[in-house]
Every structure is written in C-alpha cells, then in structure tokens.
Amino acid sequence: MGRILDHALAIAEESFVTASGPGGQNVNKVATAVQLRVNVFELGLTPAAFQRLKTLAGSRLNLKGEIVLDARRFRTQEANRADARVRLGALIEEALIEPKKRARTTVNRPGKVKRLASKKARTAVKVTRGKVDW
C-alpha cells in the first residue's frame, strides 16, 4: 500500500493558484491554493482497486483519467500542499481496501415456520380492513 502511495505522490503534478477563502488581502496577491493532479492509469492498480478508486473519486476524476484535488482550506501554500497530499493518500488507501464479502445466513426450520406464521397473522389483520358491507 505504501509503495503505491509513494508512487502517486512522486508522479503527482502540483500547481498553485490564487484562492478564495481565508487570508484577507493576501489571497489576492499570493497563490496559496494547490491543485494536485494524478494520472490514475500510471498508479498500477489492480482492476478491482481501479474501479473502487473511480467510484470514490467521483467528479474529481476528469476525462483524461486524472484525479484533480483542490486544496484551499488553509492560508499558506505549505499547509494546503500537505492537505492535498493527505487527501490523496486517504483516497488511494480507501480504494485499496477490499470490501468483505457478505456471508449468507441460513434460517433453520423453526425460524421459517415462525416467520411464515407472523406473515399470515399480518395478512389476516389486513384482510379485515376491507370495506364494511352494511
């Protein structure tokens, strides 16, 4: 898992843009927001992990196959850069976790009988709710 994350951070392209948000007049002068771009095809993920990453990325994945993360939460370039890297790492780590298969449960005979009896009781209640014929 760490190898893929290190590779992702190595191939990531960062660009700094002017941000809206906290910073006062500073945001008009200094490019503090970070735009992090990573090509998902270069990550070397398994097909299942690739599909999970596509789903998790959602609208952050563009048609070129790049995940684009905008980090503009903080006032400094360094903090926004660290935030973008942490968010990318969390996204990739979550995609690499395989979901557990659901174990099918079986109901024993008394359980089936009890369930069917309760359904018949409910049916009887609902049948008596019909129109009243005077």
VEXMI-6520 format. One record per atom (N, C-alpha, C): residue in one letter; atom name; x, y, z. Coordinates in steps of 0.2 Angstrom, whole numbers, plus 5000, padded with zeros to 4 digits. Layout:
{rec A; CA; {X; Y; Z}}
...
END
This chain:
{rec M; N; {5004; 4994; 5000}}
{rec M; CA; {5000; 5000; 5000}}
{rec M; C; {5004; 5006; 5000}}
{rec G; N; {5010; 5006; 5004}}
{rec G; CA; {5014; 5012; 5004}}
{rec G; C; {5018; 5014; 4998}}
{rec R; N; {5019; 5008; 4994}}
{rec R; CA; {5023; 5009; 4988}}
{rec R; C; {5018; 5013; 4983}}
{rec I; N; {5012; 5011; 4982}}
{rec I; CA; {5008; 5014; 4978}}
{rec I; C; {5007; 5022; 4980}}
{rec L; N; {5006; 5023; 4986}}
{rec L; CA; {5005; 5030; 4988}}
{rec L; C; {5011; 5034; 4987}}
{rec D; N; {5017; 5031; 4988}}
{rec D; CA; {5024; 5035; 4987}}
{rec D; C; {5024; 5036; 4979}}
{rec H; N; {5022; 5031; 4975}}
{rec H; CA; {5022; 5032; 4968}}
{rec H; C; {5018; 5038; 4966}}
{rec A; N; {5012; 5038; 4969}}
{rec A; CA; {5007; 5043; 4967}}
{rec A; C; {5009; 5050; 4969}}
{rec L; N; {5012; 5050; 4974}}
{rec L; CA; {5015; 5057; 4976}}
{rec L; C; {5021; 5059; 4972}}
{rec A; N; {5024; 5054; 4969}}
{rec A; CA; {5030; 5055; 4965}}
{rec A; C; {5028; 5058; 4958}}
{rec I; N; {5022; 5055; 4956}}
{rec I; CA; {5020; 5057; 4949}}
{rec I; C; {5015; 5063; 4949}}
{rec A; N; {5013; 5065; 4955}}
{rec A; CA; {5008; 5070; 4956}}
{rec A; C; {5011; 5077; 4953}}
{rec E; N; {5007; 5080; 4950}}
{rec E; CA; {5008; 5087; 4947}}
{rec E; C; {5005; 5092; 4952}}
{rec E; N; {5009; 5097; 4954}}
{rec E; CA; {5006; 5102; 4958}}
{rec E; C; {5006; 5109; 4955}}
{rec S; N; {5000; 5112; 4955}}
{rec S; CA; {5001; 5119; 4953}}
{rec S; C; {4997; 5123; 4958}}
{rec F; N; {5000; 5130; 4959}}
{rec F; CA; {4997; 5134; 4964}}
{rec F; C; {4993; 5140; 4960}}
{rec V; N; {4987; 5141; 4963}}
{rec V; CA; {4983; 5146; 4960}}
{rec V; C; {4980; 5150; 4966}}
{rec T; N; {4978; 5156; 4964}}
{rec T; CA; {4975; 5161; 4969}}
{rec T; C; {4969; 5158; 4972}}
{rec A; N; {4968; 5158; 4978}}
{rec A; CA; {4962; 5155; 4981}}
{rec A; C; {4957; 5160; 4984}}
{rec S; N; {4951; 5158; 4985}}
{rec S; CA; {4946; 5162; 4988}}
{rec S; C; {4946; 5159; 4995}}
{rec G; N; {4943; 5163; 5000}}
{rec G; CA; {4943; 5160; 5007}}
{rec G; C; {4947; 5164; 5011}}
{rec P; N; {4950; 5160; 5017}}
{rec P; CA; {4954; 5164; 5022}}
{rec P; C; {4960; 5167; 5019}}
{rec G; N; {4962; 5172; 5022}}
{rec G; CA; {4969; 5175; 5020}}
{rec G; C; {4968; 5183; 5019}}
{rec G; N; {4962; 5185; 5019}}
{rec G; CA; {4962; 5193; 5019}}
{rec G; C; {4964; 5195; 5012}}
{rec Q; N; {4968; 5201; 5012}}
{rec Q; CA; {4971; 5203; 5006}}
{rec Q; C; {4976; 5199; 5003}}
{rec N; N; {4979; 5195; 5007}}
{rec N; CA; {4984; 5190; 5005}}
{rec N; C; {4982; 5186; 4999}}
{rec V; N; {4976; 5184; 4999}}
{rec V; CA; {4974; 5179; 4994}}
{rec V; C; {4974; 5182; 4987}}
{rec N; N; {4973; 5189; 4987}}
{rec N; CA; {4973; 5192; 4980}}
{rec N; C; {4980; 5193; 4978}}
{rec K; N; {4985; 5192; 4982}}
{rec K; CA; {4992; 5193; 4980}}
{rec K; C; {4996; 5186; 4979}}
{rec V; N; {4995; 5182; 4983}}
{rec V; CA; {4999; 5175; 4983}}
{rec V; C; {4995; 5169; 4981}}
{rec A; N; {4998; 5165; 4977}}
{rec A; CA; {4994; 5159; 4975}}
{rec A; C; {4995; 5154; 4980}}
{rec T; N; {4990; 5153; 4985}}
{rec T; CA; {4991; 5148; 4991}}
{rec T; C; {4987; 5142; 4989}}
{rec A; N; {4982; 5142; 4985}}
{rec A; CA; {4978; 5136; 4984}}
{rec A; C; {4982; 5131; 4980}}
{rec V; N; {4982; 5124; 4981}}
{rec V; CA; {4985; 5119; 4977}}
{rec V; C; {4981; 5115; 4973}}
{rec Q; N; {4982; 5114; 4967}}
{rec Q; CA; {4979; 5109; 4963}}
{rec Q; C; {4983; 5103; 4962}}
{rec L; N; {4981; 5098; 4964}}
{rec L; CA; {4985; 5091; 4964}}
{rec L; C; {4982; 5087; 4958}}
{rec R; N; {4986; 5085; 4953}}
{rec R; CA; {4984; 5081; 4948}}
{rec R; C; {4988; 5074; 4948}}
{rec V; N; {4984; 5068; 4948}}
{rec V; CA; {4987; 5062; 4947}}
{rec V; C; {4984; 5058; 4942}}
{rec N; N; {4988; 5055; 4937}}
{rec N; CA; {4985; 5051; 4932}}
{rec N; C; {4984; 5044; 4935}}
{rec V; N; {4978; 5041; 4935}}
{rec V; CA; {4976; 5035; 4938}}
{rec V; C; {4979; 5029; 4935}}
{rec F; N; {4980; 5030; 4928}}
{rec F; CA; {4982; 5024; 4924}}
{rec F; C; {4990; 5023; 4926}}
{rec E; N; {4993; 5028; 4928}}
{rec E; CA; {5000; 5027; 4930}}
{rec E; C; {5001; 5024; 4937}}
{rec L; N; {4996; 5023; 4941}}
{rec L; CA; {4997; 5020; 4948}}
{rec L; C; {4998; 5013; 4948}}
{rec G; N; {4996; 5009; 4943}}
{rec G; CA; {4997; 5002; 4943}}
{rec G; C; {4993; 4998; 4948}}
{rec L; N; {4987; 5000; 4948}}
{rec L; CA; {4982; 4997; 4952}}
{rec L; C; {4979; 4991; 4949}}
{rec T; N; {4976; 4986; 4953}}
{rec T; CA; {4973; 4981; 4951}}
{rec T; C; {4966; 4983; 4948}}
{rec P; N; {4963; 4979; 4943}}
{rec P; CA; {4957; 4982; 4941}}
{rec P; C; {4951; 4983; 4946}}
{rec A; N; {4951; 4979; 4951}}
{rec A; CA; {4946; 4980; 4956}}
{rec A; C; {4947; 4986; 4960}}
{rec A; N; {4953; 4987; 4962}}
{rec A; CA; {4955; 4994; 4965}}
{rec A; C; {4954; 5000; 4961}}
{rec F; N; {4956; 4999; 4955}}
{rec F; CA; {4955; 5004; 4950}}
{rec F; C; {4947; 5006; 4950}}
{rec Q; N; {4943; 5002; 4949}}
{rec Q; CA; {4936; 5003; 4949}}
{rec Q; C; {4933; 5006; 4956}}
{rec R; N; {4936; 5004; 4961}}
{rec R; CA; {4934; 5007; 4968}}
{rec R; C; {4937; 5014; 4968}}
{rec L; N; {4943; 5016; 4965}}
{rec L; CA; {4945; 5022; 4965}}
{rec L; C; {4941; 5027; 4961}}
{rec K; N; {4939; 5024; 4955}}
{rec K; CA; {4935; 5028; 4951}}
{rec K; C; {4928; 5030; 4954}}
{rec T; N; {4925; 5026; 4958}}
{rec T; CA; {4919; 5027; 4961}}
{rec T; C; {4920; 5032; 4967}}
{rec L; N; {4926; 5031; 4971}}
{rec L; CA; {4927; 5036; 4976}}
{rec L; C; {4929; 5043; 4974}}
{rec A; N; {4932; 5043; 4968}}
{rec A; CA; {4935; 5050; 4966}}
{rec A; C; {4929; 5054; 4963}}
{rec G; N; {4924; 5050; 4960}}
{rec G; CA; {4918; 5054; 4958}}
{rec G; C; {4919; 5059; 4953}}
{rec S; N; {4917; 5065; 4954}}
{rec S; CA; {4918; 5071; 4950}}
{rec S; C; {4925; 5073; 4950}}
{rec R; N; {4929; 5071; 4954}}
{rec R; CA; {4936; 5073; 4954}}
{rec R; C; {4940; 5070; 4949}}
{rec L; N; {4937; 5065; 4946}}
{rec L; CA; {4941; 5061; 4940}}
{rec L; C; {4939; 5064; 4934}}
{rec N; N; {4943; 5067; 4930}}
{rec N; CA; {4942; 5070; 4923}}
{rec N; C; {4942; 5065; 4918}}
{rec L; N; {4940; 5067; 4912}}
{rec L; CA; {4940; 5063; 4906}}
{rec L; C; {4947; 5060; 4904}}
{rec K; N; {4953; 5064; 4906}}
{rec K; CA; {4959; 5062; 4904}}
{rec K; C; {4962; 5056; 4909}}
{rec G; N; {4958; 5055; 4914}}
{rec G; CA; {4960; 5050; 4919}}
{rec G; C; {4964; 5052; 4924}}
{rec E; N; {4963; 5059; 4926}}
{rec E; CA; {4967; 5062; 4931}}
{rec E; C; {4962; 5064; 4937}}
{rec I; N; {4965; 5062; 4943}}
{rec I; CA; {4961; 5064; 4949}}
{rec I; C; {4964; 5071; 4950}}
{rec V; N; {4959; 5076; 4951}}
{rec V; CA; {4961; 5083; 4952}}
{rec V; C; {4958; 5085; 4959}}
{rec L; N; {4963; 5086; 4964}}
{rec L; CA; {4961; 5088; 4971}}
{rec L; C; {4963; 5096; 4972}}
{rec D; N; {4958; 5100; 4974}}
{rec D; CA; {4959; 5107; 4975}}
{rec D; C; {4960; 5107; 4983}}
{rec A; N; {4965; 5110; 4985}}
{rec A; CA; {4966; 5112; 4992}}
{rec A; C; {4967; 5119; 4994}}
{rec R; N; {4962; 5122; 4997}}
{rec R; CA; {4962; 5129; 4998}}
{rec R; C; {4959; 5131; 5005}}
{rec R; N; {4960; 5126; 5009}}
{rec R; CA; {4957; 5127; 5016}}
{rec R; C; {4961; 5131; 5021}}
{rec F; N; {4968; 5131; 5019}}
{rec F; CA; {4972; 5135; 5024}}
{rec F; C; {4975; 5141; 5021}}
{rec R; N; {4979; 5145; 5025}}
{rec R; CA; {4981; 5152; 5022}}
{rec R; C; {4988; 5151; 5019}}
{rec T; N; {4992; 5146; 5020}}
{rec T; CA; {4998; 5145; 5017}}
{rec T; C; {4999; 5140; 5012}}
{rec Q; N; {5003; 5140; 5007}}
{rec Q; CA; {5005; 5136; 5002}}
{rec Q; C; {5006; 5129; 5005}}
{rec E; N; {5011; 5129; 5010}}
{rec E; CA; {5013; 5123; 5013}}
{rec E; C; {5008; 5119; 5016}}
{rec A; N; {5003; 5122; 5020}}
{rec A; CA; {4998; 5118; 5023}}
{rec A; C; {4993; 5116; 5018}}
{rec N; N; {4992; 5119; 5013}}
{rec N; CA; {4987; 5117; 5008}}
{rec N; C; {4990; 5111; 5004}}
{rec R; N; {4997; 5111; 5003}}
{rec R; CA; {5000; 5106; 4999}}
{rec R; C; {5000; 5100; 5003}}
{rec A; N; {5001; 5100; 5010}}
{rec A; CA; {5001; 5094; 5014}}
{rec A; C; {4994; 5092; 5014}}
{rec D; N; {4989; 5096; 5015}}
{rec D; CA; {4982; 5094; 5015}}
{rec D; C; {4980; 5090; 5009}}
{rec A; N; {4982; 5092; 5003}}
{rec A; CA; {4981; 5089; 4996}}
{rec A; C; {4984; 5082; 4996}}
{rec R; N; {4990; 5082; 4999}}
{rec R; CA; {4993; 5075; 4999}}
{rec R; C; {4990; 5070; 5004}}
{rec V; N; {4988; 5073; 5009}}
{rec V; CA; {4985; 5068; 5014}}
{rec V; C; {4978; 5066; 5011}}
{rec R; N; {4974; 5070; 5008}}
{rec R; CA; {4968; 5068; 5005}}
{rec R; C; {4969; 5063; 4999}}
{rec L; N; {4974; 5064; 4995}}
{rec L; CA; {4975; 5059; 4990}}
{rec L; C; {4977; 5053; 4993}}
{rec G; N; {4981; 5053; 4998}}
{rec G; CA; {4983; 5046; 5002}}
{rec G; C; {4977; 5043; 5004}}
{rec A; N; {4973; 5047; 5008}}
{rec A; CA; {4967; 5043; 5010}}
{rec A; C; {4962; 5040; 5005}}
{rec L; N; {4962; 5044; 4999}}
{rec L; CA; {4958; 5041; 4994}}
{rec L; C; {4961; 5035; 4991}}
{rec I; N; {4967; 5035; 4990}}
{rec I; CA; {4970; 5029; 4987}}
{rec I; C; {4970; 5023; 4992}}
{rec E; N; {4971; 5024; 4999}}
{rec E; CA; {4971; 5019; 5004}}
{rec E; C; {4964; 5016; 5004}}
{rec E; N; {4959; 5020; 5004}}
{rec E; CA; {4952; 5018; 5004}}
{rec E; C; {4950; 5013; 4998}}
{rec A; N; {4953; 5015; 4992}}
{rec A; CA; {4952; 5011; 4986}}
{rec A; C; {4955; 5005; 4986}}
{rec L; N; {4961; 5004; 4990}}
{rec L; CA; {4965; 4998; 4990}}
{rec L; C; {4962; 4993; 4995}}
{rec I; N; {4957; 4995; 5000}}
{rec I; CA; {4954; 4991; 5004}}
{rec I; C; {4949; 4987; 5001}}
{rec E; N; {4949; 4980; 5001}}
{rec E; CA; {4944; 4976; 4998}}
{rec E; C; {4938; 4975; 5003}}
{rec P; N; {4932; 4976; 5000}}
{rec P; CA; {4926; 4976; 5005}}
{rec P; C; {4925; 4968; 5006}}
{rec K; N; {4923; 4967; 5012}}
{rec K; CA; {4922; 4960; 5014}}
{rec K; C; {4916; 4957; 5011}}
{rec K; N; {4916; 4951; 5009}}
{rec K; CA; {4911; 4948; 5006}}
{rec K; C; {4905; 4946; 5011}}
{rec R; N; {4899; 4947; 5009}}
{rec R; CA; {4894; 4946; 5014}}
{rec R; C; {4893; 4938; 5015}}
{rec A; N; {4893; 4936; 5021}}
{rec A; CA; {4892; 4929; 5022}}
{rec A; C; {4884; 4928; 5022}}
{rec R; N; {4882; 4923; 5018}}
{rec R; CA; {4875; 4921; 5018}}
{rec R; C; {4873; 4918; 5024}}
{rec T; N; {4867; 4919; 5027}}
{rec T; CA; {4865; 4916; 5033}}
{rec T; C; {4859; 4911; 5031}}
{rec T; N; {4858; 4906; 5034}}
{rec T; CA; {4853; 4901; 5033}}
{rec T; C; {4848; 4901; 5039}}
{rec V; N; {4842; 4901; 5038}}
{rec V; CA; {4837; 4901; 5043}}
{rec V; C; {4835; 4894; 5044}}
{rec N; N; {4835; 4891; 5051}}
{rec N; CA; {4833; 4885; 5052}}
{rec N; C; {4825; 4884; 5051}}
{rec R; N; {4823; 4878; 5052}}
{rec R; CA; {4815; 4876; 5050}}
{rec R; C; {4811; 4880; 5055}}
{rec P; N; {4812; 4880; 5062}}
{rec P; CA; {4808; 4884; 5066}}
{rec P; C; {4807; 4891; 5065}}
{rec G; N; {4813; 4894; 5063}}
{rec G; CA; {4813; 4901; 5061}}
{rec G; C; {4809; 4902; 5055}}
{rec K; N; {4809; 4898; 5050}}
{rec K; CA; {4805; 4899; 5044}}
{rec K; C; {4797; 4898; 5046}}
{rec V; N; {4796; 4893; 5050}}
{rec V; CA; {4789; 4892; 5052}}
{rec V; C; {4786; 4899; 5056}}
{rec K; N; {4791; 4901; 5060}}
{rec K; CA; {4789; 4907; 5064}}
{rec K; C; {4788; 4913; 5060}}
{rec R; N; {4792; 4914; 5055}}
{rec R; CA; {4791; 4920; 5050}}
{rec R; C; {4785; 4919; 5046}}
{rec L; N; {4784; 4913; 5043}}
{rec L; CA; {4778; 4912; 5039}}
{rec L; C; {4771; 4913; 5043}}
{rec A; N; {4771; 4911; 5050}}
{rec A; CA; {4766; 4912; 5054}}
{rec A; C; {4764; 4919; 5055}}
{rec S; N; {4770; 4923; 5056}}
{rec S; CA; {4769; 4931; 5058}}
{rec S; C; {4766; 4934; 5051}}
{rec K; N; {4768; 4931; 5045}}
{rec K; CA; {4766; 4934; 5039}}
{rec K; C; {4758; 4933; 5038}}
{rec K; N; {4756; 4927; 5040}}
{rec K; CA; {4749; 4925; 5040}}
{rec K; C; {4745; 4929; 5044}}
{rec A; N; {4748; 4931; 5050}}
{rec A; CA; {4744; 4935; 5055}}
{rec A; C; {4743; 4942; 5053}}
{rec R; N; {4749; 4945; 5049}}
{rec R; CA; {4748; 4951; 5047}}
{rec R; C; {4743; 4951; 5041}}
{rec T; N; {4743; 4946; 5037}}
{rec T; CA; {4738; 4946; 5031}}
{rec T; C; {4731; 4946; 5034}}
{rec A; N; {4730; 4942; 5039}}
{rec A; CA; {4723; 4942; 5042}}
{rec A; C; {4721; 4948; 5045}}
{rec V; N; {4726; 4952; 5048}}
{rec V; CA; {4724; 4959; 5050}}
{rec V; C; {4722; 4963; 5044}}
{rec K; N; {4726; 4963; 5039}}
{rec K; CA; {4725; 4967; 5033}}
{rec K; C; {4718; 4965; 5029}}
{rec V; N; {4717; 4959; 5029}}
{rec V; CA; {4711; 4957; 5026}}
{rec V; C; {4705; 4960; 5029}}
{rec T; N; {4705; 4960; 5036}}
{rec T; CA; {4699; 4963; 5039}}
{rec T; C; {4698; 4970; 5039}}
{rec R; N; {4703; 4974; 5035}}
{rec R; CA; {4702; 4981; 5034}}
{rec R; C; {4698; 4983; 5028}}
{rec G; N; {4695; 4978; 5025}}
{rec G; CA; {4691; 4979; 5019}}
{rec G; C; {4685; 4984; 5020}}
{rec K; N; {4681; 4985; 5015}}
{rec K; CA; {4675; 4989; 5015}}
{rec K; C; {4670; 4985; 5019}}
{rec V; N; {4667; 4989; 5023}}
{rec V; CA; {4662; 4986; 5028}}
{rec V; C; {4655; 4986; 5024}}
{rec D; N; {4652; 4980; 5023}}
{rec D; CA; {4646; 4979; 5020}}
{rec D; C; {4640; 4979; 5025}}
{rec W; N; {4636; 4985; 5025}}
{rec W; CA; {4631; 4985; 5030}}
{rec W; C; {4625; 4981; 5027}}
END
